Structure formats: structure tokens, C-alpha cells
């Protein structure tokens, strides 16, 4: 009886410690879930929204004739491809521009920012005067965890805390990804990376 009680008490202490660690923002040491979709192993990081994409990223066969390191965005497919070479690419699900806001062309990544701030452009404010004039970066910011700016345009590849919009045509021309996926892509590309957008 005493042994059973001691075991039960130890189990309660361990579980309470895990809950306290989570409450204090420490990594979940009891969860060794791995990032196996196109990346290496990784643990969930506190402060990073955990919503998974409804379109999991994966490595696929690719024969588009683009140089390794190129980003190809297919708005028709609502997919983004990072060309790896050797006939392969990492494919991500994305949200694209709604009707009237889709575009095509070739640019390069001109800047990369972590937890970027957001200033809605004037034309967006004319359509939506209720929007804030400026938002600091953070969990509630619509640009999400990372942003990659495309040339001198107003468009970006950026994160989102609305994973349900991935695979949808919802934006004003930007390309949105889950925060998990945009963080993965961000770690693989650099300023100067070519980005080809096809409708």
C-alpha cells in the first residue's frame, strides 16, 4: 500500500512540474514531437503559434528548370515551391490574393524580418479605414512570425496565425503561410533569393 501511494505521489509531482513549466513559458520537455515535413528535428518554441497548416509541407519531385534556391509561387495551385535541385523541391501550402488582387512576375527577396511590424498601405486604409495605422510585431500582428519582402513592391511572403486560411484566396496580394512554415522557409533563404510568381 505504501509503495503504491509513493508511486502515485511521484506521478502527481512530475505532472504538476510539467504543468508549471508550461505555465512559465518553458519548452515542453515531455513532448518530443519532431518536424519531419521538409526540415530537421525541432521542438515547439514558446510564443510560436502552434496551428499546423491544413496543407503539410513536404519534399516533392520537381522538374521546372529553375536554379536551386529559387522560390516558385503558383497562385493557381496555392502552393509555394523552394527548389532544392536534384529534381526536388519543398512544397508549402499558402494563402494567395483574392480575385482582383492576384499578380505575377519575378522579384528577389529584398529584406527579411522576424516578428515584423505592420503599417497598412494607403490603398488598404481607404478600403478598410477601421484598420490600425501601425501595429508592432507580435503574436497578434497579421504578418505573423516572419516576413520576406519582394523587391520594391508592397507584397510579402509572411506568416499568419490563421492556419485555416492556408489554401484560400483571401489576401490583398501577399502570400501567407503558417508561422511554422514561414519560419522554416525563412531559415532556408537569404536576401537576393529569386521569387517567381505564376498565376
C-alpha positions, 0 to 999 in steps of 0.5 A, a space after each residue: 500500500 505504501 509503495 503504491 501511494 509513493 508511486 502515485 505521489 511521484 506521478 502527481 509531482 512530475 505532472 504538476 512540474 510539467 504543468 508549471 513549466 508550461 505555465 512559465 513559458 518553458 519548452 515542453 520537455 515531455 513532448 518530443 514531437 519532431 518536424 519531419 515535413 521538409 526540415 530537421 528535428 525541432 521542438 515547439 518554441 514558446 510564443 510560436 503559434 502552434 496551428 499546423 497548416 491544413 496543407 503539410 509541407 513536404 519534399 516533392 519531385 520537381 522538374 521546372 528548370 529553375 536554379 536551386 534556391 529559387 522560390 516558385 509561387 503558383 497562385 493557381 495551385 496555392 502552393 509555394 515551391 523552394 527548389 532544392 535541385 536534384 529534381 526536388 523541391 519543398 512544397 508549402 501550402 499558402 494563402 494567395 490574393 483574392 480575385 482582383 488582387 492576384 499578380 505575377 512576375 519575378 522579384 528577389 527577396 529584398 529584406 527579411 524580418 522576424 516578428 515584423 511590424 505592420 503599417 497598412 498601405 494607403 490603398 488598404 486604409 481607404 478600403 478598410 479605414 477601421 484598420 490600425 495605422 501601425 501595429 508592432 510585431 507580435 503574436 497578434 500582428 497579421 504578418 505573423 512570425 516572419 516576413 520576406 519582402 519582394 523587391 520594391 513592391 508592397 507584397 510579402 511572403 509572411 506568416 499568419 496565425 490563421 492556419 485555416 486560411 492556408 489554401 484560400 484566396 483571401 489576401 490583398 496580394 501577399 502570400 501567407 503561410 503558417 508561422 511554422 512554415 514561414 519560419 522554416 522557409 525563412 531559415 532556408 533563404 537569404 536576401 537576393 533569393 529569386 521569387 517567381 510568381 505564376 498565376 
